[in-house]
Amino acid sequence: MASAKDVLDRLQSKARPEQLKGMAKYGITVEKRLGVSVPDMRKLAKELGRDHKLALDLWMTGVAEARIVAGMVGDPAKLTEEQMEDWVKGIDSWDVCDQVCTNLFEKNRLAWKKIVEWSERQEEFVKRTAFSLTACLAWHDKKASDEKFIELLPIIIRAATDERNFVKKAVNWALRNIGKRNLNLNKAAINTAKEIQRLDSKAARWIAADAIRELESDAVQNRLKR
């Protein structure tokens, strides 16, 4: 079985530190980061397979790529609420947030509960995780009922006035993904966006305008009607 050191050595062999400057331009935190591509991380994770103990050890390293791989090899059935809380407090970059949400958190039975809880927290990346997780579930959870997403719309409205870049972009992403599931949720999301548009907030106006533009577009409407 691979150790965290083995994985770090393999990640180091794929590192391209010259890429870090460009990554920083996209708002990615480059401290404690090697410069490894996501395809290389996915390939490594596939070779490693599910290994929850390894995932916990990788997270403890604090290295961004190791934490992304941790999300890929972690076992959602073994992930405890305490571990989720520990991990979310350590997230300091939007890409780590989104990768962990889509690869691990969304598959955990506590995902819906944590969305509500984390949406009320003030830490920027904890709050982002709530809405990144919403976006991921809207995209991937084909069995979730419309009602589960409709229940999250008031939470989206409440967060829409948060001016912090990584929060407002995740709130927008969550609203757009809900509105792209089906015609019923499309209508609900557009109505929510119009409600957000009336809020006295620059962030809210941006979230609403961007969501309405996509959700009312011919491309989205034609796909949903098919």
C-alpha positions as CSV (number, residue, x, y, z in Angstrom):
1,M,0.0,0.0,0.0
2,A,1.2,3.5,-0.9
3,S,2.1,5.9,1.9
4,A,1.6,9.7,1.8
5,K,5.3,10.1,1.2
6,D,5.2,7.8,-1.8
7,V,2.3,9.8,-3.3
8,L,4.1,13.1,-2.6
9,D,7.2,11.7,-4.4
10,R,5.1,10.8,-7.4
11,L,3.4,14.1,-7.4
12,Q,6.8,15.9,-7.2
13,S,7.9,13.9,-10.3
14,K,5.0,15.5,-12.2
15,A,5.5,19.0,-10.8
16,R,5.7,21.9,-13.2
17,P,6.4,24.9,-10.9
18,E,6.7,27.2,-13.8
19,Q,2.9,26.8,-14.1
20,L,2.2,28.4,-10.7
21,K,2.4,32.0,-11.8
22,G,-0.3,31.4,-14.4
23,M,-2.4,29.5,-11.9
24,A,-2.2,32.4,-9.5
25,K,-3.8,34.7,-12.2
26,Y,-6.9,32.5,-12.0
27,G,-7.2,33.0,-8.2
28,I,-5.7,29.7,-7.3
29,T,-3.7,29.7,-4.1
30,V,-0.1,28.7,-5.0
31,E,1.4,28.4,-1.6
32,K,2.1,24.7,-0.7
33,R,1.5,23.7,-4.3
34,L,3.7,21.8,-6.7
35,G,2.2,22.6,-10.1
36,V,0.7,19.2,-11.1
37,S,-2.1,19.0,-13.7
38,V,-5.5,17.6,-12.8
39,P,-5.2,14.8,-15.4
40,D,-2.0,13.7,-13.8
41,M,-3.7,13.7,-10.4
42,R,-6.6,11.7,-11.7
43,K,-4.3,9.1,-13.3
44,L,-2.4,8.7,-10.0
45,A,-5.7,8.5,-8.0
46,K,-7.0,5.8,-10.3
47,E,-3.8,3.8,-9.8
48,L,-4.0,4.1,-6.0
49,G,-7.7,3.2,-5.8
50,R,-9.9,3.9,-2.7
51,D,-7.8,4.2,0.4
52,H,-9.4,6.3,3.1
53,K,-6.4,6.1,5.5
54,L,-4.2,7.3,2.8
55,A,-6.7,10.1,2.0
56,L,-6.5,11.3,5.6
57,D,-2.7,11.2,5.6
58,L,-2.5,13.1,2.3
59,W,-4.8,15.8,3.7
60,M,-2.6,16.3,6.7
61,T,0.4,17.2,4.4
62,G,-1.3,20.5,3.5
63,V,0.0,20.3,-0.1
64,A,-2.8,21.3,-2.5
65,E,-2.3,18.5,-5.0
66,A,-2.1,15.9,-2.2
67,R,-5.4,17.2,-0.9
68,I,-7.0,17.0,-4.3
69,V,-5.8,13.4,-4.6
70,A,-7.1,12.8,-1.1
71,G,-10.6,13.7,-2.3
72,M,-10.2,11.4,-5.2
73,V,-9.1,8.3,-3.2
74,G,-11.2,9.0,0.0
75,D,-14.1,6.6,0.7
76,P,-17.3,8.6,1.1
77,A,-18.8,5.8,3.1
78,K,-16.0,6.1,5.7
79,L,-15.9,9.8,5.7
80,T,-17.1,11.0,9.1
81,E,-18.7,14.4,9.9
82,E,-15.7,15.2,12.1
83,Q,-13.4,14.6,9.1
84,M,-15.6,16.7,6.8
85,E,-15.4,19.6,9.3
86,D,-11.7,19.2,9.7
87,W,-11.2,19.2,5.9
88,V,-13.5,22.1,5.1
89,K,-11.7,24.3,7.7
90,G,-8.4,23.6,5.9
91,I,-9.6,24.6,2.4
92,D,-7.8,27.7,1.1
93,S,-8.2,27.6,-2.7
94,W,-11.3,27.3,-4.9
95,D,-9.9,24.5,-7.0
96,V,-9.3,22.3,-3.9
97,C,-12.8,23.1,-2.7
98,D,-14.5,22.2,-6.0
99,Q,-12.4,19.0,-6.5
100,V,-13.1,17.7,-3.0
101,C,-16.8,18.5,-3.4
102,T,-17.2,16.7,-6.7
103,N,-15.0,13.7,-5.9
104,L,-15.9,13.0,-2.3
105,F,-18.2,15.3,-0.3
106,E,-21.2,15.0,-2.8
107,K,-21.1,11.2,-2.4
108,N,-21.4,11.4,1.4
109,R,-24.8,10.9,3.1
110,L,-24.3,14.1,5.1
111,A,-23.9,16.3,2.0
112,W,-27.3,17.9,2.1
113,K,-27.0,18.6,5.8
114,K,-23.6,20.2,5.5
115,I,-24.8,22.5,2.7
116,V,-27.3,24.1,5.1
117,E,-24.8,24.3,8.0
118,W,-21.8,25.6,5.9
119,S,-24.0,28.2,4.2
120,E,-24.4,29.9,7.5
121,R,-20.7,30.0,8.3
122,Q,-18.6,33.2,7.7
123,E,-15.3,31.7,6.6
124,E,-15.0,32.3,2.9
125,F,-14.1,28.9,1.7
126,V,-16.4,27.1,4.1
127,K,-19.2,29.1,2.7
128,R,-18.0,28.5,-0.8
129,T,-18.0,24.8,-0.1
130,A,-21.7,24.9,0.7
131,F,-22.6,26.3,-2.7
132,S,-20.0,24.4,-4.7
133,L,-21.5,21.2,-3.1
134,T,-24.9,22.4,-4.2
135,A,-23.7,22.9,-7.8
136,C,-22.1,19.4,-7.8
137,L,-25.2,17.7,-6.5
138,A,-27.4,19.6,-9.0
139,W,-25.1,18.3,-11.7
140,H,-24.5,14.7,-10.6
141,D,-27.4,13.6,-8.3
142,K,-29.9,12.4,-10.9
143,K,-32.1,10.9,-8.3
144,A,-32.6,13.9,-6.1
145,S,-36.1,15.4,-6.1
146,D,-36.9,18.9,-7.3
147,E,-38.1,19.7,-3.8
148,K,-34.6,19.2,-2.3
149,F,-33.2,21.8,-4.6
150,I,-36.2,24.2,-4.1
151,E,-35.6,24.0,-0.4
152,L,-32.1,25.4,-1.1
153,L,-33.2,28.5,-3.1
154,P,-33.8,30.6,0.1
155,I,-30.3,29.8,1.2
156,I,-29.0,31.0,-2.2
157,I,-31.0,34.2,-1.8
158,R,-29.5,34.8,1.6
159,A,-25.9,34.3,0.4
160,A,-26.4,36.4,-2.8
161,T,-25.3,39.6,-1.1
162,D,-21.9,38.2,-0.1
163,E,-19.4,40.3,-2.1
164,R,-16.5,38.0,-1.7
165,N,-15.4,36.7,-5.1
166,F,-15.2,33.0,-4.3
167,V,-18.5,33.0,-2.5
168,K,-20.5,34.9,-5.1
169,K,-19.2,32.8,-8.0
170,A,-20.2,29.6,-6.1
171,V,-23.6,31.0,-5.3
172,N,-24.1,31.8,-9.0
173,W,-22.8,28.3,-10.0
174,A,-25.3,26.6,-7.7
175,L,-28.2,28.7,-9.0
176,R,-27.3,28.0,-12.6
177,N,-26.8,24.3,-12.1
178,I,-30.2,24.0,-10.3
179,G,-31.8,25.8,-13.2
180,K,-30.3,23.5,-15.8
181,R,-31.8,20.2,-14.3
182,N,-35.3,20.4,-15.8
183,L,-38.0,22.9,-16.9
184,N,-39.6,23.0,-13.4
185,L,-36.3,23.9,-11.7
186,N,-35.4,26.2,-14.5
187,K,-38.5,28.3,-13.9
188,A,-37.9,28.3,-10.1
189,A,-34.2,29.3,-10.5
190,I,-35.1,32.1,-12.9
191,N,-37.7,33.4,-10.4
192,T,-35.1,33.2,-7.7
193,A,-32.6,35.1,-9.8
194,K,-35.2,37.9,-10.4
195,E,-35.8,38.1,-6.7
196,I,-32.0,38.3,-6.1
197,Q,-31.8,41.0,-8.8
198,R,-33.9,43.3,-6.6
199,L,-31.5,43.2,-3.7
200,D,-29.3,46.2,-3.0
201,S,-26.0,44.5,-3.7
202,K,-23.5,44.6,-6.5
203,A,-22.8,40.9,-6.0
204,A,-26.5,40.0,-6.1
205,R,-27.1,41.9,-9.3
206,W,-24.1,40.1,-11.0
207,I,-25.3,36.7,-9.8
208,A,-28.8,37.4,-11.0
209,A,-27.9,38.8,-14.4
210,D,-25.4,36.0,-15.2
211,A,-27.9,33.3,-14.1
212,I,-30.8,34.8,-16.0
213,R,-28.7,35.2,-19.2
214,E,-27.7,31.5,-19.2
215,L,-31.0,30.0,-17.9
216,E,-33.1,31.9,-20.4
217,S,-30.7,31.2,-23.3
218,D,-31.9,29.3,-26.3
219,A,-29.3,26.6,-25.7
220,V,-30.6,25.8,-22.2
221,Q,-34.3,26.2,-23.1
222,N,-34.0,24.0,-26.2
223,R,-32.1,21.3,-24.3
224,L,-34.6,21.2,-21.4
225,K,-37.6,21.0,-23.8
226,R,-36.0,18.0,-25.5
